[in-house]
């Protein structure tokens, strides 16, 4: 079945059924990705170590927002 046919058929569904399709499609886009999670874990650990070692310059809230 072509994408155009799927969309056409979906548009003829009741609103609550279309909502369920949309909800499930959005959920599928937000599924956890272990590889990306691991990359961010490593990056956050690297940033924390740099902070703890005094290798990064920090700013107070007032320095940033005033």
DSSP file (Angstrom, degrees, kcal/mol; ACC not computed):
  #  RESIDUE AA STRUCTURE BP1 BP2  ACC     N-H-->O    O-->H-N    N-H-->O    O-->H-N    TCO  KAPPA ALPHA  PHI   PSI    X-CA   Y-CA   Z-CA
    1    1 A X              0   0    0      0, 0.0     2,-0.1     0, 0.0     0, 0.0   0.000 360.0 360.0 360.0 134.7    0.0    0.0    0.0
    2    2 A X     >  -     0   0    0      1,-0.1     4,-2.2     4,-0.0     5,-0.2  -0.327 360.0-115.6 -76.9 160.0    1.4    3.4   -0.9
    3    3 A X  H  > S+     0   0    0      1,-0.2     4,-2.6     2,-0.2     5,-0.2   0.899 117.2  54.7 -60.3 -41.6    1.9    6.2    1.5
    4    4 A X  H  > S+     0   0    0      1,-0.2     4,-2.5     2,-0.2    -1,-0.2   0.893 108.5  48.8 -60.4 -40.3   -0.7    8.3   -0.3
    5    5 A X  H  > S+     0   0    0      2,-0.2     4,-2.6     1,-0.2    -1,-0.2   0.896 110.3  51.0 -67.4 -40.9   -3.2    5.5    0.1
    6    6 A X  H  X S+     0   0    0     -4,-2.2     4,-2.6     2,-0.2    -2,-0.2   0.935 112.7  46.0 -61.5 -46.3   -2.5    5.1    3.8
    7    7 A X  H  X S+     0   0    0     -4,-2.6     4,-2.3     2,-0.2    -2,-0.2   0.925 111.8  51.5 -63.0 -44.8   -2.9    8.8    4.4
    8    8 A X  H  X S+     0   0    0     -4,-2.5     4,-0.6     1,-0.2    -2,-0.2   0.921 112.9  45.0 -59.0 -45.3   -6.1    8.9    2.4
    9    9 A X  H >< S+     0   0    0     -4,-2.6     3,-1.0     1,-0.2     4,-0.2   0.894 110.8  53.7 -67.3 -39.1   -7.6    6.0    4.4
   10   10 A X  H >< S+     0   0    0     -4,-2.6     3,-1.7     1,-0.3    -1,-0.2   0.880 102.4  58.7 -62.5 -37.3   -6.5    7.5    7.7
   11   11 A X  H 3< S+     0   0    0     -4,-2.3    -1,-0.3     1,-0.3    -2,-0.2   0.683 101.7  55.9 -67.3 -16.6   -8.2   10.8    6.8
   12   12 A X  T << S+     0   0    0     -3,-1.0    -1,-0.3    -4,-0.6    -2,-0.2   0.410  88.6 101.1 -94.9   1.6  -11.5    8.9    6.5
   13   13 A X  S <  S-     0   0    0     -3,-1.7     2,-0.1    -4,-0.2    -3,-0.0  -0.369  87.1 -88.2 -79.3 164.0  -11.3    7.4   10.0
   14   14 A X    >>  -     0   0    0      1,-0.1     4,-2.2    -2,-0.1     3,-0.7  -0.400  43.0-109.7 -65.5 150.2  -13.2    8.8   13.0
   15   15 A X  H 3> S+     0   0    0      1,-0.3     4,-2.5     2,-0.2     5,-0.2   0.865 118.3  53.4 -52.0 -41.4  -11.3   11.5   14.9
   16   16 A X  H 3> S+     0   0    0      1,-0.2     4,-1.7     2,-0.2    -1,-0.3   0.858 109.5  48.7 -66.4 -32.7  -10.6    9.3   17.9
   17   17 A X  H <> S+     0   0    0     -3,-0.7     4,-1.8     2,-0.2    -1,-0.2   0.878 110.6  50.3 -71.9 -37.9   -9.1    6.6   15.7
   18   18 A X  H  X S+     0   0    0     -4,-2.2     4,-2.6     1,-0.2    -2,-0.2   0.902 108.4  53.9 -63.9 -40.2   -6.9    9.2   13.9
   19   19 A X  H  X S+     0   0    0     -4,-2.5     4,-3.0    -5,-0.2    -2,-0.2   0.917 106.3  51.5 -60.5 -43.2   -5.8   10.5   17.3
   20   20 A X  H  X S+     0   0    0     -4,-1.7     4,-2.2     2,-0.2    -1,-0.2   0.888 110.1  49.4 -62.0 -39.3   -4.7    7.0   18.3
   21   21 A X  H  X S+     0   0    0     -4,-1.8     4,-2.3     2,-0.2    -1,-0.2   0.945 113.0  46.8 -63.6 -47.4   -2.7    6.6   15.1
   22   22 A X  H  X S+     0   0    0     -4,-2.6     4,-2.6     1,-0.2     5,-0.2   0.927 111.1  52.0 -60.2 -46.2   -1.0   10.0   15.7
   23   23 A X  H  X S+     0   0    0     -4,-3.0     4,-2.3     1,-0.2    -1,-0.2   0.912 111.8  45.9 -58.6 -44.6   -0.3    9.2   19.3
   24   24 A X  H  X S+     0   0    0     -4,-2.2     4,-1.9     2,-0.2    -1,-0.2   0.866 111.6  51.5 -69.6 -36.1    1.4    5.9   18.4
   25   25 A X  H  X S+     0   0    0     -4,-2.3     4,-1.1     2,-0.2    -2,-0.2   0.921 111.0  47.8 -65.8 -42.7    3.4    7.4   15.6
   26   26 A X  H >X S+     0   0    0     -4,-2.6     4,-1.0     1,-0.2     3,-0.6   0.918 110.1  52.6 -64.2 -42.9    4.7   10.2   17.9
   27   27 A X  H >< S+     0   0    0     -4,-2.3     3,-0.7     1,-0.2    -1,-0.2   0.890 104.7  56.4 -58.7 -38.7    5.6    7.6   20.6
   28   28 A X  H >< S+     0   0    0     -4,-1.9     3,-0.7     1,-0.3    -1,-0.2   0.796 104.5  53.0 -66.2 -26.7    7.6    5.6   18.0
   29   29 A X  H << S+     0   0    0     -4,-1.1    -1,-0.3    -3,-0.6    -2,-0.2   0.720 108.5  50.8 -77.7 -20.9    9.7    8.7   17.3
   30   30 A X  T << S+     0   0    0     -4,-1.0    -1,-0.2    -3,-0.7    -2,-0.2   0.167  76.8 134.6-103.9  16.7   10.5    9.1   21.0
   31   31 A X    <   -     0   0    0     -3,-0.7    -3,-0.0     1,-0.1    -4,-0.0  -0.408  66.2 -97.0 -67.2 142.2   11.7    5.6   21.7
   32   32 A X        -     0   0    0     -2,-0.1     2,-0.5     1,-0.1    -1,-0.1  -0.253  31.4-153.6 -58.6 144.7   14.9    5.4   23.7
   33   33 A X     >  -     0   0    0      1,-0.1     4,-2.7    -3,-0.1     5,-0.2  -0.941   2.5-160.4-123.6 106.6   18.0    4.9   21.7
   34   34 A X  H  > S+     0   0    0     -2,-0.5     4,-2.3     1,-0.2     5,-0.2   0.827  90.1  54.6 -57.4 -36.1   20.7    3.2   23.8
   35   35 A X  H  > S+     0   0    0      2,-0.2     4,-1.9     1,-0.2    -1,-0.2   0.934 111.8  42.8 -65.7 -45.5   23.5    4.4   21.5
   36   36 A X  H  > S+     0   0    0      2,-0.2     4,-2.2     1,-0.2    -2,-0.2   0.909 112.6  54.0 -66.6 -41.4   22.6    8.0   21.8
   37   37 A X  H  X S+     0   0    0     -4,-2.7     4,-2.2     1,-0.2    -2,-0.2   0.911 108.4  50.0 -57.9 -42.6   22.0    7.7   25.6
   38   38 A X  H  X S+     0   0    0     -4,-2.3     4,-2.4     2,-0.2    -1,-0.2   0.894 108.1  52.8 -64.3 -40.7   25.5    6.2   25.9
   39   39 A X  H  X S+     0   0    0     -4,-1.9     4,-2.2     1,-0.2    -1,-0.2   0.917 111.4  46.4 -60.5 -43.4   27.0    9.1   24.0
   40   40 A X  H  X S+     0   0    0     -4,-2.2     4,-2.7     2,-0.2    -2,-0.2   0.858 109.8  53.8 -70.1 -34.4   25.3   11.6   26.3
   41   41 A X  H  X S+     0   0    0     -4,-2.2     4,-2.3     2,-0.2    -2,-0.2   0.946 111.4  45.7 -61.5 -47.8   26.4    9.7   29.4
   42   42 A X  H  X S+     0   0    0     -4,-2.4     4,-2.2     1,-0.2    -2,-0.2   0.903 113.7  49.4 -62.5 -42.1   30.0    9.9   28.2
   43   43 A X  H  X S+     0   0    0     -4,-2.2     4,-2.4     2,-0.2    -1,-0.2   0.917 111.3  48.4 -64.7 -43.4   29.7   13.6   27.3
   44   44 A X  H  X S+     0   0    0     -4,-2.7     4,-2.4     1,-0.2    -1,-0.2   0.882 111.5  50.2 -66.7 -36.8   28.1   14.5   30.7
   45   45 A X  H  X S+     0   0    0     -4,-2.3     4,-2.4     2,-0.2    -1,-0.2   0.899 110.7  50.1 -65.4 -40.1   30.8   12.6   32.6
   46   46 A X  H  X S+     0   0    0     -4,-2.2     4,-2.1     2,-0.2    -2,-0.2   0.905 112.2  47.2 -63.8 -42.3   33.5   14.4   30.5
   47   47 A X  H  X S+     0   0    0     -4,-2.4     4,-2.1     2,-0.2    -2,-0.2   0.895 111.4  50.5 -67.8 -40.0   31.9   17.8   31.3
   48   48 A X  H  X S+     0   0    0     -4,-2.4     4,-2.9     2,-0.2     5,-0.2   0.922 110.6  49.5 -63.6 -43.8   31.6   17.0   35.0
   49   49 A X  H  X S+     0   0    0     -4,-2.4     4,-2.4     1,-0.2     6,-0.2   0.915 109.8  50.9 -62.2 -43.2   35.3   15.9   35.2
   50   50 A X  H  <>S+     0   0    0     -4,-2.1     5,-2.9     2,-0.2     6,-0.6   0.896 112.5  47.4 -60.7 -40.2   36.4   19.1   33.4
   51   51 A X  H ><5S+     0   0    0     -4,-2.1     3,-1.5     3,-0.2    -2,-0.2   0.945 112.9  47.5 -64.8 -48.8   34.3   21.1   36.0
   52   52 A X  H 3<5S+     0   0    0     -4,-2.9    -2,-0.2     1,-0.3    -1,-0.2   0.826 111.0  51.9 -64.0 -31.9   35.7   19.2   39.0
   53   53 A X  T 3<5S-     0   0    0     -4,-2.4    -1,-0.3    -5,-0.2    -2,-0.2   0.438 114.9-117.0 -83.8   0.2   39.3   19.6   37.6
   54   54 A X  T < 5S+     0   0    0     -3,-1.5    -3,-0.2    -4,-0.2    -2,-0.1   0.763  76.6 129.1  72.3  25.0   38.8   23.4   37.3
   55   55 A X      < +     0   0    0     -5,-2.9     2,-0.4    -6,-0.2    -4,-0.2   0.466  57.7  63.0 -92.8  -2.1   39.2   23.3   33.5
   56   56 A X  S    S-     0   0    0     -6,-0.6     2,-0.5    -5,-0.2    -2,-0.0  -0.934  80.3-123.7-122.9 148.4   36.1   25.2   32.7
   57   57 A X        -     0   0    0     -2,-0.4     2,-0.3     2,-0.0    -2,-0.0  -0.753  29.8-156.7 -88.4 132.1   35.1   28.7   33.5
   58   58 A X        -     0   0    0     -2,-0.5     2,-0.4    -7,-0.1     0, 0.0  -0.723   4.0-154.4-109.3 160.7   31.8   29.0   35.4
   59   59 A X        -     0   0    0     -2,-0.3     2,-0.1     3,-0.0    -2,-0.0  -0.976  15.8-123.0-133.0 145.0   29.4   31.9   35.6
   60   60 A X     >  -     0   0    0     -2,-0.4     4,-1.6     1,-0.1     5,-0.2  -0.356  34.0-105.1 -77.8 166.2   26.8   32.8   38.3
   61   61 A X  H  > S+     0   0    0      1,-0.2     4,-2.7     2,-0.2     3,-0.2   0.925 122.2  51.0 -55.4 -46.7   23.2   33.3   37.5
   62   62 A X  H  > S+     0   0    0      1,-0.2     4,-1.2     2,-0.2    -1,-0.2   0.848 105.8  55.0 -65.3 -34.2   23.5   37.0   37.7
   63   63 A X  H  4 S+     0   0    0      1,-0.2    -1,-0.2     2,-0.2    -2,-0.2   0.868 114.8  40.6 -65.1 -34.5   26.5   37.1   35.4
   64   64 A X  H  < S+     0   0    0     -4,-1.6    -2,-0.2    -3,-0.2    -1,-0.2   0.907 124.0  33.8 -79.8 -42.9   24.5   35.3   32.8
   65   65 A X  H  <        0   0    0     -4,-2.7    -2,-0.2     1,-0.2    -3,-0.2   0.304 360.0 360.0-105.0   9.5   21.2   37.0   33.1
   66   66 A X     <        0   0    0     -4,-1.2    -1,-0.2    -5,-0.2    -3,-0.1   0.394 360.0 360.0-116.9 360.0   22.1   40.6   34.0
